[in-house]
Amino acid sequence: MIHRFKAESAALLIIDVQERLCAAMRPDALPRLLNRTLAAIDGAKALGLPIIVTEQYPKGLGPTMKEVQARIEGFAPVEKIEFSALVPLVREKLAARPQVLVTGMESHVCVFQTVRDLSASGLTPFLATDAVLSRSAVDHEVGLSLCRDAGAIMTTVETALFDALGKAGGPAFKAVSQAVK
């Protein structure tokens, strides 16, 4: 059974969308990841979802991309050295939010390990397949398969946001519709 993505019980988790990591991504795929990540942020804001951003070893991989930072009021990333983003501070921020829309990179490392840990913790990861990426296509495909096997509900940013809305009309619908264009 696939659970409905519900705004009142969900959060957005953006994993390691950092300058030096983005520079290593395939140039044909990176714009889609950034576009869909920004759409997820705008949609999450319209739906009142908490937004959590992690940075993997920022001293080496640089800060979160400026486009992402600019969209999040009071931007305060959670720094980590673990590959899984489910570090204690993130776990704390997800305490009342059992559904997690997961975006970021890399699909086969940090994203996969996070999804596996979310599932093992009794949370429900919704993997935004259009907002995750790896340096190589093979690693990305393997990462998606591993995430599915680890219990992720495979979705897209647009699918998750409209699932949370449930119906057309109102300011949230307009904001989400604008975000996913």
Secondary structure as the mmCIF struct_conf table of DSSP 4:
data_model
#
loop_
_struct_conf.conf_type_id
_struct_conf.id
_struct_conf.beg_label_comp_id
_struct_conf.beg_label_asym_id
_struct_conf.beg_label_seq_id
_struct_conf.end_label_comp_id
_struct_conf.end_label_asym_id
_struct_conf.end_label_seq_id
HELX_LH_PP_P HELX_LH_PP_P1 ILE A 2 PHE A 5
HELX_RH_3T_P HELX_RH_3T_P1 ALA A 7 SER A 9
STRN STRN1 ALA A 10 ILE A 15
STRN STRN2 GLN A 18 GLN A 18
HELX_RH_AL_P HELX_RH_AL_P1 GLU A 19 ALA A 23
TURN_TY1_P TURN_TY1_P1 ALA A 24 ALA A 24
BEND BEND1 MET A 25 MET A 25
TURN_TY1_P TURN_TY1_P2 PRO A 27 ALA A 29
HELX_RH_AL_P HELX_RH_AL_P2 LEU A 30 LEU A 47
TURN_TY1_P TURN_TY1_P3 GLY A 48 GLY A 48
STRN STRN3 ILE A 51 GLN A 56
BEND BEND2 TYR A 57 TYR A 57
HELX_RH_AL_P HELX_RH_AL_P3 PRO A 58 LEU A 61
BEND BEND3 PRO A 63 PRO A 63
STRN STRN4 THR A 64 THR A 64
HELX_LH_PP_P HELX_LH_PP_P2 MET A 65 MET A 65
HELX_RH_AL_P HELX_RH_AL_P4 LYS A 66 ARG A 71
BEND BEND4 ILE A 72 ILE A 72
TURN_TY1_P TURN_TY1_P4 GLU A 73 GLY A 74
STRN STRN5 VAL A 78 LYS A 80
BEND BEND5 ILE A 81 ALA A 85
HELX_RH_AL_P HELX_RH_AL_P5 PRO A 88 LYS A 93
TURN_TY1_P TURN_TY1_P5 LEU A 94 ALA A 96
STRN STRN6 GLN A 99 MET A 105
HELX_RH_PI_P HELX_RH_PI_P1 SER A 107 VAL A 111
HELX_RH_AL_P HELX_RH_AL_P6 PHE A 112 ALA A 120
TURN_TY1_P TURN_TY1_P6 SER A 121 GLY A 122
STRN STRN7 THR A 124 LEU A 133
BEND BEND6 ARG A 135 SER A 136
HELX_RH_AL_P HELX_RH_AL_P7 ALA A 137 ASP A 149
TURN_TY1_P TURN_TY1_P7 ALA A 150 GLY A 151
HELX_LH_PP_P HELX_LH_PP_P3 ALA A 152 ALA A 152
STRN STRN8 ILE A 153 THR A 155
HELX_RH_AL_P HELX_RH_AL_P8 VAL A 157 LEU A 165
BEND BEND7 LYS A 167 ALA A 168
HELX_RH_AL_P HELX_RH_AL_P9 GLY A 170 ALA A 179
TURN_TY1_P TURN_TY1_P8 VAL A 180 VAL A 180
#
